[in-house]
Amino acid sequence: MRTIAAVSTAAIIAAVSTWPHSAAAEDFSFTVVAGHPPITAGVAAIRDFFIPEVNRRLEEAGGNHTITWNEAYAGALADVQGVLEAVEGGVGDFGYVPHLFEADKLPLEQITYVTPFGTADLKTMMRIVRDLHEEVPEMAQAWRDNNQLMLAAVGVDNYHLMTSFPIETVEDIDGRKLSTAGLQTNWLRGTGAVPVAGALPDYYNSIQTGLTEGTVTFESALAPYKFFEVAPHVTKVNYGAQSSSALTVNLDVWEGLPDDLKQIIEEVAVEYQDYAADKYMSNAGKSLETAVAGGAQIKEVSDEVRAGFANAIPNIATEWAKSLDDRGIPGTETLEAYLRLSDEAGVKFSRDWLAE
């Protein structure tokens, strides 16, 4: 602490107690990394809400700090499977990390992908996930092990089948090749379908060239990625909304920030989470309308058909939990907590994921 001459010790203590954590104005320069382009709602929400809102609140707070943002989207610095490492190593300061590709490093973040057929209400889903992080400290620790702090959980809206062929029942996908990602490939186990792992930006070409015959993906991606052009049959199986990504910050960068700036970033991040969820859900409806206008055929399935899809697959939730338990990771504890929080939020699943 700097020396202050000719004042009493009591006066020094009184003065220090009233100082903010960082009295000096500082200018910061941050790079935000995303492998996805800003047609992805979660990335667009960083550009359109998170960044300008942080800047606005800094100015409103008196302009003690300013931030220059470098926005590196669409793989400019890292592809969709490289953002975690880019932020960990300091290539980016903030990142839009699609953790569905990081099952090895962030295993507990996969919780919604091993419990499909739940809610389509994305905002409810993301609040459950945020509460889950409060109950299971190992989730935050996994991010710290990758030199990051999760600022906001980001999800995507309801998943369906989008194919080049019509579907009536689960038997209709037997033998069909479908583009999927991460643990979502498990949704096709037991159905006879052949999952082909990939990433959202690759699906169109995979279907167009015949590598696959469709995809399992979410509604709001249908129009921006023009999947309806190559997969015009949209079967609303309703796998549910999913927690797929996170807005994170490099831990070394974070620990070097003044508390007043941290507070603003954290407050905006919580609002960003809901903003992104709202955008995904709003875009989902518009996406379906655009797809129909472009020739897509939308088919709603009955609860019985949905249950048929749900019950065709093995209990991937308990398999996942037990495999993590064996590694000393609280898989069963996380699964039970997630399902309890979901039940408390009024979420009902098409099957009991705790049943053997």
Secondary structure as GFF3:
##gff-version 3
##sequence-region A 1 356
A	DSSP	alpha_helix	9	18	.	.	.	ID=ss1
A	DSSP	beta_strand	26	34	.	.	.	ID=ss2
A	DSSP	alpha_helix	41	45	.	.	.	ID=ss3
A	DSSP	pi_helix	46	50	.	.	.	ID=ss4
A	DSSP	alpha_helix	51	60	.	.	.	ID=ss5
A	DSSP	beta_strand	65	72	.	.	.	ID=ss6
A	DSSP	alpha_helix	83	88	.	.	.	ID=ss7
A	DSSP	beta_strand	94	97	.	.	.	ID=ss8
A	DSSP	three_ten_helix	99	101	.	.	.	ID=ss9
A	DSSP	three_ten_helix	107	114	.	.	.	ID=ss10
A	DSSP	alpha_helix	122	135	.	.	.	ID=ss11
A	DSSP	alpha_helix	137	145	.	.	.	ID=ss12
A	DSSP	beta_strand	148	163	.	.	.	ID=ss13
A	DSSP	three_ten_helix	170	173	.	.	.	ID=ss14
A	DSSP	beta_strand	177	180	.	.	.	ID=ss15
A	DSSP	three_ten_helix	182	188	.	.	.	ID=ss16
A	DSSP	beta_strand	194	197	.	.	.	ID=ss17
A	DSSP	three_ten_helix	200	202	.	.	.	ID=ss18
A	DSSP	alpha_helix	203	208	.	.	.	ID=ss19
A	DSSP	beta_strand	214	218	.	.	.	ID=ss20
A	DSSP	alpha_helix	219	222	.	.	.	ID=ss21
A	DSSP	three_ten_helix	227	229	.	.	.	ID=ss22
A	DSSP	beta_strand	233	250	.	.	.	ID=ss23
A	DSSP	alpha_helix	251	255	.	.	.	ID=ss24
A	DSSP	alpha_helix	259	293	.	.	.	ID=ss25
A	DSSP	beta_strand	297	300	.	.	.	ID=ss26
A	DSSP	alpha_helix	303	312	.	.	.	ID=ss27
A	DSSP	alpha_helix	316	325	.	.	.	ID=ss28
A	DSSP	alpha_helix	331	344	.	.	.	ID=ss29
###
